[in-house]
């Protein structure tokens, strides 16, 4: 075999190997940076509306240790606080949502027969979620007015017009939320990113004839009109009976469940991420949302079947070419 033929065979083999390597490298996770702070809520130096550094709060939002018998997540010696968000009114009469509705000179009690303000730790009023008010919770989070009018779910049927008929939407009344603007900057090729966090939905509410009522949510918006809202959990079952001395929420449905926005990948850019809880239909029962361990991660490279076939096909073609060259040289 001539030296030139040997070199050609060698080059063909190397080219096949480099094709495989380049495909994997091109699709591997690139370095990136995310501009956000206090994802574990441990830094509570600068408070705004009773909330921690890096986050803004609207309504009843506080940093808590163990709350309603739920410890911060993950449970370790370094994690001492978590975000607690509820729809309860405080123990004093407010000028916004928590008015003295019955005119008896007493604060509104959302969770009778417990004492007024039992499930409100900040002494702050709720934020309206009515489309009839201008400065509502939707506008604070960058959402459109009807964003919280999500479809009702009765039993296993979602009444969105495709499975259930007619279309039934929930009526948002008031709520609370925390939010922070995050900026994702890639170093190299643009890639997709997901939000990751842990959450726990607490409620004194249940479901009536019109299905689930209160719900906890995560919202994602940007200045270009992009908006997404995802329901984490909502009230189900019979409305529980509270005891006068009760201080913990009656129902804990989530047990600090993990969440990854796998149904939504974010491209690089700036987004407003919000976590909140919403009173639906009425305001007579409170609900809460606990959040901890928030972060942003790049979507890892996945070796798809299609890509695998392309790589195998390329390697087979390269091997056939190499064999042909060897056969001709002989």
N, C-alpha and C positions, 0 to 999 in steps of 0.2 A: 504494500500500500504506500502510495506516495505521501510525502510530507504535507503537501497542500490538501490532499484528501483527508488525512488525519486531522489537520487543523479545522477543516470544514465540519467534520463529524463532531469535533470537540465544541466548536462554536454552536452547532445545532443543539447539543445537549445542554450547554450553558444557557442558551436562549429559552429553552423549555423551562428550566429551573427558575430563571429570572421572571418569566411570565407568571408563574405561580406565586413567587415571592412578591412581585409588584401588586398583584391583585389583592393579596392579603394586607400588605402595607398600606395601600391606597384606601382600604376600607377600615383599617384599624382606628381606634380612638385616638384623636389628636389631643394635644394639650389645650387647656382652656382656662379661663378665669371667670368667676362669677362675683359680681359686686353686690353683696348683701351682708348683713351683720346679724349676730345674735340668734342664730338658727336654733340653739338649744335653750334660749331665753334665760341664760345664766347672768348676762350682763344687764343689770338693772340700774345703771348709774344715771342715765338721762331719761326721766319719765315724761311722757306726754299723755294726758288723760289717764294717769295712773298706770301707764304701761312701760315696757322695757325699752332700752336703747335699740334703735334701728326700726322699731315698729310704732305705728300710730294706732290709736284705739278710737272706736266710735261706739258709744253706748256703755254697757257694763262690761268692761274688760279689765282684768287684773292678772298679776303674776301670783301664783299660789304654790305652796308646798303640796302636801297631801290634801286633796280636795274631794269631798264627797266619798271618802274612803278610797280614792284613787291616787296612787303615788306618781310622781313624775316619771317619764319614760326616756331612756331605759333606767331601770331601778339600780342605781349605784351611788356610791358615796359622793361622786362629783356632780351629780345631777340633783339639784335641790329645789328647782321651781319648774312650773309649767304654765302655759297660757290657759286662762279660764275665761270663757265668754258665756254670758247668760242673757236671757230675755226678761229677767225679773226686775220689778221696780224697786227703788230704794225705800227706806223707812221714813223718808220725808217727802212732802208734797213737792212736785216739780212743776215747771212751766211748759214742758214739752209734751211728751206722750203720757207720762205718769201724773196725770192731773187728779184733783179731788172730784172724781166724776159724780159721786152721789151727793156732794155738797155737805158732808157731815164733818168737814174740817180735819179728816184723817187721811193719811196717804193711801194710795191704791194698794190693795193686797191681792197679789196675783195667785197666791197659793194657800188660800184659806183651808183649814183653820190654823195653819202656822202663822207666826207673827209676820207683819209686813216687813219686807226687806230681808227675809231669811236667806234668800238665794241671790241677793245683790251685795257684792263685797266692795264695790267702788263708790257707792252712794251717787252714781251717775244715772241720768235718765236714759231711756231707750231712744233709738233713732227711728223715725217713721220710715216705713217701706211702702207707703201709699203713693200711687202715681199722681195723686192730687196735690202732693207737696213737692216743692222745688228742691229743697235741700234734703233729699231722702238718702237712705243707705245706698241705693243703687248709684247715685251720682258720686258719692264718696269713693266707691270702689271702681268707678269708671264703667259701670254697667248701664244698659238701656233701662227705661222705666219698667218694662214688663219682664225683666230678667228673672224675677222671683216668682212669677206666675207660672210655675211649673205644672206639668200634668198631674192629675190626681191618680192615685193607685188604690183600687178597692180590691182587696184580696190579692189575687195574682194578675189582675187585669189592669193595664195602664190605659186610661181613658184619653188617648191622644187622637182618636178618629180612625186608627188603623185596626186596633183590637177592640177598644171600647167605643161605644157610640151613645150619646154624642160626646164631643170634645169637652172635657171638664178640667178646669185649671184651678189651682189653689189661690186663695186670696191673701197675699202677704199683708200683715198689719204693722209690725215693728220688729226690730232686731238689733243685734250688736255684732261688731266685727273688729278684727285687727287686720292691718295691711302693711305691706312694704313694697317699694319699687326695687326690682332686681334687674341687673344688666348682665347678660351672658355675652362674653367676648371669646371667640375661638382663636387659637394660635395655629394657623394653617387652614386646611379645608373646612368649610362650614359643615357642621354636623347637627344631629338632633339631640335634644336634651329633655329630661323628664324631671318633674318634682317628686320628692320623696319625703314623707313625714309619717308620724303616728298620731292617731286621733281617738277620741272617745266621746260618744254622744250620750248625754244624760237628759232625762226628761221626767216631768210630772204629768205629761199629757198622754193621750192615747189616740185612738181612731174612732170616729163616729160614723154616721151613715154615709158621709162623703169621703170616707177613706182616711188615709194618713194626713196628719196635720203639720205640726212643727217639724222642722228639719235643720240639720247641720250641713254646711256646704263649704266648698273651696271655689273661689272665682279667680279667673286669669283674664286680664285685659291689657291692651296697649293703646297708644295714641292714634293708631291707624284704623281704629274701629273694630279691631279683633276683640271678641269676648267669648268666654266659655264659663259656664257654671256647672258644677257637678254636685249632686246630692250625695253626701256621705252616709247619712242615715236619717230616718224620719220616725215619728211616733207611731206605734202600732198597738193593737190590742185594746183592752178596756182601760178607761181612765182610772188610775189607781186612787185609792182613798188614803189621804194623808193624815198623819197624827199631829196633834197640836204642837208637840215638842220636836217634831221631825226637822232635822237639819241637813240630811243627805237627800239627794234626788231619789225618787221612788224606783226609777228604772235606769239601769246601765246596760245598754245593748251592745256595746262595741268592744269593751275590754282592751282598749288601746290597740286597735287594729292597725296594721301597716298599710300604707297607700303609696302606690306609684302611678303617675299619670300615664300609664302605658297606652291608654286610648287617646292620648294627646301628646305629641312630640313638639317641643318648642324649638324653633330655629333661633340663631343668635339675635339678640335685640334687648329692648327694655320692656319689662312687663310689671304690672301691678298685681301682686298676689294677695288675695284676701281670704281669711277664714272667719266664718260667722255662723250664727244661729238665728232662726226666723220663727216668729209667732205667726201662725196661719189661722184664718177664720175668726178666732177670738183671742183674747189676751188673758184668760182666766187661769191658765196653767203655764208654768215656766219650763224652759228647756235650756240645756247648756252644751257647750262643746269644749273639750280639752284638746290642746295641740302641743306637740313636743317633737324634738328631733327632726327639724325641718332642714332640707338640703336640696341641692340641684346636682344631678349626675348626667354625664354624657351617655347616650344610648350606646351600649357596647356593640362591636361588630358581630354580626350573626352570620354564620356560614350557612347560607341558604341552599336548598337542593339545586336550584337553578344555577347558582354560582358554582356549586360542586360539579355539576355536569359540564359546565364550560371549562373548568380547570382540567377535569379528566379528559375531555375531548381534546384540549390543547396538548396535553401530555401524550395522549395516544398518537395524535398526528405527528408530534415531534419525534416520537419513537419510531414510527413508520418511516419517516424521512431519514432518520439515522440508519435504519436497517437497509433502506434502498441504497443509500450512499455506500454502506459497507459491501452490499451485494455487487454493486457496479465496480467497486474498486477491486473485488476479487475476480 
